[in-house]
Amino acid sequence: NPAGTACVTPLTCTAPQVLNGAGTACVTPLTCTAPQVLNGAGTACVTPLTCTAPQVMNLAGTACITPLTCTLPQRPNSNGTQCICPNGGSGASCACTSPQVVGTNGFCQCPAGTSGSDCLPPSSPQIVTFRATPNTVNKNNPCKLQLTAEGAGTCTITGLSPITADANGYISDVYTTSPITETTRFTATCTKGTETVSKNATCSLNPSRTER
């Protein structure tokens, strides 16, 4: 026997009977009469679920349900059980919860220069980007300087007027200098309260176009 404790005569079944799963008895195979079919476990005959339009069968195949109809911009979730806002917003209009706003990608996100669950700016000024674009110009041409700063009150760039940050302490723009006659280093300085941060950018002359 399976336990190895005794000698037993192998069980032989006579058709149409077959050995059960445990090998302990002969059983008659379950035969279902149409339209019934064998259930997944093979233990009973069941009537296939037929749904009347507009109802459809649920994912488990256990019930008829009315298809979920969502009003744009909402759409059904992956299980088809509820309407959701694909952009992370809420309500029928999928509006972003303040202080979040709709970003360029269409999703709700913190305003530029802020982050975290409360969308707060940095506690101290930060210069994210300060560079010449392009970094080489012809003699007697101005330079264009790209500045992006967060958590700032004001920023200054060498030779230009002070720049005031928005309500979130954010600055992002390209600023044009006066024409230059030699390679020039510019400094951006951003301040908030008593805290200050600086960063340099160099605008070079195009050697092939420099007048001698």
N, C-alpha and C positions, 0 to 999 in steps of 0.2 A: 504494500500500500504506500501512498505518498509519504506517510510518516516513517516508513521503514520498520514498523513494529510487528507486522504480521504478513503472512502469505495470503493473497486473495486471488480469486479468479477474475481475470479481466472482464469488464462489463461489455457485453456485446448487445447492441440494440437491433431490433428487427424493423426494417422499413415499414412505414414512413417515419418511425421514431428515430431520434438522434440523441447522442449523449449531451447532457446539459453542460454548461460552462465549467462547473466544478468537477465534472467527470464522475458524479456520484449516482446519477439516475438517467434513465431513458425518458425522453419527453417527446411529445408530438409537436413538430414545428408549427408556429403560429401562422395561420393563413388568413388573410383579410379579404373580405368580399368588397369589390368596388362599389362605391367610390372610396371606401375606407382604405387606409394604408397603415403600415407598421410604424409605430412611433420610433423616435430616435434610439430609445433604449432597447427596442425589439421586444417589449413586454406586453404591448397592447395594440389593438387596432383603433385608430382614431380617424375621424372625418377631417379631411384637409380643410383648412380655413379659407373660406371664400368671402371676399369683401365686396360690398356693393358700392360702386362709384357714388360720390367722390372719395369714399374711404379707401385706405390702402392698408396692407399688412405692416405691423410694426417690425423693427429690426429682428426681434426675437422670434417672430412668426407666431406669436401667442395671442394676438388681438388685432382687431380692425380699428384703425384710428383715422381721424380726419387730418389730411395733410395740413401742415402749418403754413399759414399765409402771412407773410410779413410785409409791412408797408415800408417802402424805401424812405430813408437809407438803411433801415434795418434789414437783416437777412437771417435765415435759420442757422443755428449752430450746427456743428458737424454731426450731432446725433439727431437733428431735426426735431428737437424737443422744445426749443424756445427761440424767440427772436432776439438777436443781439446786435450791438452796434460794432461794426467792423473796425471803426476808427478809435475805439476805446472810450467813446463818449457815452452819454446816457440819455434816457427819455426817448420819446417818439422821434424827435429830430436829431438824436445822437449828438447833442450839443456837448462841447467840452466843459468840464467842471472848472470854474475859475479857481486859481489863476492860469490854468492851462489854456492854450489856444490851438487852433488848427495849424499844423506845420505845413511846409511846402510838400511833404509826402502825403498829406491828407489825414494824418493821424494826430491825435491830441498829444501835445507836448508842452513843456515849460517854455515861456517866452525866451528869446535869445538872451544869453548872459546869465540865466538862472538854472537851477537844477534842484534835485531832491523832491521829496513828496510835497513840500510846501512851495516849491519853485522859488527859492531864495537866491539872491546873488551872493558871490563870495564875500566873506567878511572883510577882506582886504583887497586893494586893487591888484589886478593881474593884466599884464600885456600878453595876450595870446599870440598875436602876430604883429610884427613890424618889419617891413621889408620894402625894397625898391622894386617896382614892377614896370618895365624891366629894370635890371640892375645896371644896365649900360645905356648911355644916351650920347647923342652927338653934342659937341661943344656948343654953348649958347642955347641949349634946350633945357626945359624944366625937367625935374624928376617927378615921378608919381610914386607916392608912398602909401602903402596899404597898412592901415592900423586897425586892429581888433583888440578891444580891451573889455574886461569884465570887472564888476565891483568898483568902478571908478566914480569919482565925482566930476573931475575935469582932467583933460589931458592936453599937453602942449607938444608941438613938434618944432624943432629949431627953425626960426624964421617965420613961423605961421601963427595965426591968432589962436587963442585958447579954444578948446573943443569941449562942449558940455555934454556929459553922458545923459542917456534917457532916464526915465524913472527907475529902471532896473539896474542902473549903473553900467549900461552897455553902450559901446561905441564900435562901429564897424563901417569904414568907408575908405575911399582912396583920396588922398590930398595932394595937390599940385604945388610944387615949390617954385621959386623964382628960377630963371635960367642959370645954369652953372657953367663955369669956365674951367674947372678942374675937378678932379675926383673929390667928392664931399661926403663927410660923415654927418648924418643927421641923428638926433637923439629925441626919442619920444619919452615923455615923463607923465605918468598918471598919478593922481593924488586922490585920497579919500580921507578926510579928517587929518590926522597927523601922519598917516602912512603914505609913503611914496615909492614908486617903482619906476625904473628906467630901462630902456633898451635901445640899442644903436642899429642903424642900417646905413650901408654905404652905397652911394650912387656914383658909378665910375664913368669916365669918358670913353667913347669908342676910339681906340687907338688909330684905326684906319681913317677916321674922319676928323681927327684933331688938327686944327690949324697950327702951323709952325711959324 
